[in-house]
Amino acid sequence: MTAARCLLALCLVSLVACGSAARWTEEGDTKLRDRDLIGAEVAYNKAIAADPHHGPALYGKGWALYLSGHDELRDPCRQLFQRAIDYSPEFFGGYRGLGVLLMDEGNTAGADRMLRTAFEKDPRQPGTLTSLGQLYLAAGRLSEAQELFEEAIRVAPERGELLRFMAEVELARGNFASALEWIDMGRSRSVSGRAGLMALDEGELRIHLERARTLLDGSTGAADPVLVEALQALDAADRLLEEAIQDDPRLRQIGSRRRFHAALRARIEEATRP
């Protein structure tokens, strides 16, 4: 075989591998939206086997591991996100993944740097826009966070779960009724599979939980009727948490979340005693 034919054969093999990697990555993305984390990881592994340098597959697998909630998988997540950057430096995913990990770890400066880089690579990615918005929200920069969330909704109007982030802004402002309205509007739209519905449920849970805590903190004594409202809000939050656990037994921080709910209930019940 001539050198030219060898080169052509190698190019054809490379094209087939790239196509296969893209196809398996797309399947992984679909399973991730349906919250089938194991199925998503299997698909991403096949994509990586076809092309070990395929950035979207490396990012997708890292994200599937991250969503599993297991702390021991954080280092593998970090390695996959870094490999996505090394092999596909113009792809946003690795930067966004590292930014989210840094945000979880409280490294605000590092998270901001990574998420801004992800934004520069692709300013129309809803995931990057919402992650950057969450960083600003945590810093109390509500107007900037709202602008990013609104842009994400404009970019992907078919993803109703993104309205959950507008609910987060209203929650930060103490507007519980408005926050729940955003959740209801999100449910009235199409969503990105099971993961989208779970995101809206999680948003509603947070609203009820924060409302219960706020009502308790503002109560004036055992006879204050707001304590009854606080218990009702906590009941709603408990129901949503248990439904989430049934849907996803590997939900992040199940034990600590249940303990927090139980401790808040004990505080409310203690406050109702004369």
N, C-alpha and C positions, 0 to 999 in steps of 0.2 A: 504494500500500500504506500502510495506517495505521501510526502509530508503534507501536501495540500488536502489529500483525502483524510488523513489522520486528524488534521485540524478541523475539517468539516464535521467529522464524526464526533469529535469532542464538543463542538458547538451544539450539535443536535442533542447530545446527551445532556448538556447543560440546560438547553431550552426545555427539554422534557422534565428535568428535575425541578426547574423553577416553576413550571406550570403545575406540577404535582404538589409542590410546597404551597403554592397559592391556593390550590383547591382544598388541601387538607386544613390550611389555616382558616379558610372561609367556613369549613365545617366546624372547626373548633370555636370560631366566633359565634356561630348559630347555637351550638350547645351551651356556650357560656351565657348567652342571653336567656336560655331556658333553665339556667342554674344547674345544668348537668356538668359539674366540675370534673368528675372522673372521665366522662365521655369527651369533654373538651381537652383534657390533658392528653388522652390517647390520640386525638386528632392532631394536636400540636406536635406530639412526639413523632408522628408519621411525617408531618411537614418538615420537621428538623432532620429526620433521617434522610429525606429527599434532598434537603439543602440546609446544612448546618449553619449557614450564614444568613438565613432568611429572618430578617429583623422582626417582622410582624408575628411570626410563629414563636420566636423567643419571648417577645413581649406578651403574647397571648398566654403562653404557658406560665410565665411569671405571674400574670394577673390571676390565672386560675388557682395557682398555689396561694397567692395572697388572700383570695376570697375564702379559702378553706379555713382561715382563722387560726391555724396552728403556728405557734411562735417559733417552733423549730424549723419551719419552712421559710422564715424570713431571709436567712442567708442565701438559700438557693434562689429565692425571688430576686434578691439584690444581684446575684451573679448573672441571672438571665437578663435582667434589665441592662446591666452593664455590657453584656455580650451584644445585646440589641444595638446599643450605642456604638460599640466597637465595629460591628459588621455593617450597620446601616446608620451612619452618623446623620443622615438627612431625614431619618424617620423619627417622628415625634415620640413614639411609644416608650422607648427606654428612658428618656428624660422624664416623661410623666410618671412612669412607675417608680423611679428613684425619688422623684419629688414627693410622691404620696408616702413612701416609706419614711423619708426625712420628716415630713409633716407629722406622722404618727409618733416619731421619736422626739418631737419638740424642737427640732432643728429648723427654726423658721427661716433663717437666712439661707441655709442650704436648699430648703424646699422651694423658696421663692426663686432662687437662681435656676434650679432644674426646671421648674414649671414655666418660668419665663422663656427658657430655651425651647421647651416643648411648644410653647405658643409661637415662637419665632419660626419654628420648623413648619408648623401648620396652624395658622390662627383660626381655622374653622372646625377644629376638632371639639365636639361637645364635652368629651371627657376632660380634656385639658382646661377648657373654659370653666367647668364646674369645679375642678380640683383647685384651680387658682382662686376661684371665687370663695371656696371654703376656707382657704388660707386667709384671705382678707376678712372673711366673716369672723373667724376666730380672733383676729386682731381688732375687731370692732369697727372695721372700715366698711360699714354696711352699704353705703351708696356705691362704692367701687365693686363690692361683691354683687350687688343687685344688677349692675350694668353687665357684668360677665355672665350672670345667670340668664338675663334677658337675651343676650347675644346667643347663648347656647340654645335657647328655645327657638330663636329665629332661624338658626342654622338647621335644627332638627325638630320641626314642629310636630312630626309624627311620633315623637318620643314623649308621651304624656308624663312619664316619670320625672322628667326634668323640672316640672312645675313644683316638685317637692322642694327644690332649692329656693324657690320664691317663698314657700312656706317657712323655710328656715330663717329667711330675712325677717318675715313678720313675727316669727317666734322670738327672735333676738330683740325685737322692738316691743315685745309683750302683747302683741295683738293676736290672741289665741283664736278668736273667731275668724279673722282674716286668714290666718295660717291654715285652718281647717278648710276654708273655702278653696284655697289653692290645691289642697289634696283632692278635694272633690272634683275640681276642674281637671286635674291630672287623670283621674279615673274615668272621666267622660271622654277622654281621647284614646287613641290607640297607644299601646305601650310596647316596649322591647321585650316581649316574651315574659316568662315567669319572673325573671329578675326585675323587670320594670314594675310589676305588681308588688313584689316584695319591697322595693324601694319606697313606694308610696305608703305601704303599711308601716314601714320603719319610720317614715316621716310623721305619720299620724300618731304612732306610739310615743315619739319624742314630745309631741305637742301635749298629749294627755298627761304625760309624766311631769313635764315642766309646769303645766297648769296646776296639777295637784300640789307640787312643791311650793309654788307661788301662793296659792290659796292658804296653805298651812302657815307659811311664814307671815302672811298678813292677817291671820285670824286674831280675834280679840278675846277669846276665852272659850270654855267648853260649850257654851250655848250658841256660839256663833254659827249660823247656818252654812257658812262657806265651808265648814269642815265636812258636812255631808256632801257638798259638791266636790270637795277634794277626794273623798273616798270613791265617788262615782267616776271621777277622772282616772283614778288609779286602777279601778276595776277595768276600765276600758283599756288602759295600758297593759295590765296583766293579761287580758284576753288576747291582745295582739301579740304579746311576747310569746305566749304558749302556742299560738297558731304559727308563729314564725319558727319556733323550735320544731314543731311537727313537720313543717315544710322543709326545714334544713337543719337536721340534728347537729351539724357541725358549725352552727351559727357562732360568730365570734363572741367570746367572753360570756357564755351562757351562765356559768356559775356566778360570776360577779354581778351580772345584770339581775339575776333572780334575788341575790342578796340585797342589792340596792332597793329593789321594789319592796322586799319584805321589811327592810329597815324603815323605809318611808311610811309604809302602812302602820308599823308599830308606833312611829312618831305621831301620826294622825290620830290613831286610836287612843294614845296617851293623852293627847290634847283634848279629846272629847270627854275625858273623865273629870267630874266636878272636884 
